């Protein structure tokens, strides 16, 4: 079973893709860089 962090990252990615948004778009809306956003989606970055 995938841990909850991985499930959250997957849900974030699904949300973004269903709406046709790029990682760059989402990162800009959140005020973070694209690399950090990518790490959040792949569950390599903790969220606060």
C-alpha positions as CSV (number, residue, x, y, z in Angstrom):
1,X,0.0,0.0,0.0
2,X,1.3,3.4,-0.9
3,X,1.9,5.8,2.0
4,X,-0.4,8.8,2.5
5,X,2.3,11.2,1.2
6,X,2.4,9.5,-2.1
7,X,-1.4,9.4,-2.4
8,X,-1.6,13.2,-1.8
9,X,1.1,13.9,-4.5
10,X,-0.9,11.7,-6.9
11,X,-4.1,13.5,-6.2
12,X,-2.4,16.8,-6.7
13,X,-1.0,15.7,-10.0
14,X,-4.4,14.3,-11.1
15,X,-6.2,17.5,-10.2
16,X,-3.6,19.5,-12.2
17,X,-3.7,17.3,-15.3
18,X,-7.5,17.1,-15.4
19,X,-7.6,20.8,-15.6
20,X,-4.9,21.1,-18.2
21,X,-2.6,23.1,-16.0
22,X,1.2,22.9,-16.3
23,X,3.5,22.5,-13.3
24,X,4.8,25.9,-14.1
25,X,1.3,27.4,-13.9
26,X,0.5,25.7,-10.6
27,X,3.8,26.7,-9.1
28,X,3.3,30.3,-10.1
29,X,-0.1,30.4,-8.5
30,X,1.3,29.0,-5.3
31,X,4.3,31.3,-5.3
32,X,6.9,28.5,-5.5
33,X,9.3,27.4,-8.2
34,X,8.5,24.6,-10.6
35,X,11.2,22.3,-9.1
36,X,9.6,22.5,-5.7
37,X,6.2,21.9,-7.1
38,X,7.4,18.8,-9.0
39,X,8.9,17.5,-5.8
40,X,5.6,17.9,-4.0
41,X,3.8,15.9,-6.7
42,X,6.4,13.2,-6.5
43,X,6.2,13.2,-2.7
44,X,9.9,14.1,-2.3
45,X,9.1,17.5,-0.7
46,X,7.3,18.0,2.6
47,X,4.4,20.5,2.6
48,X,3.8,22.8,5.5
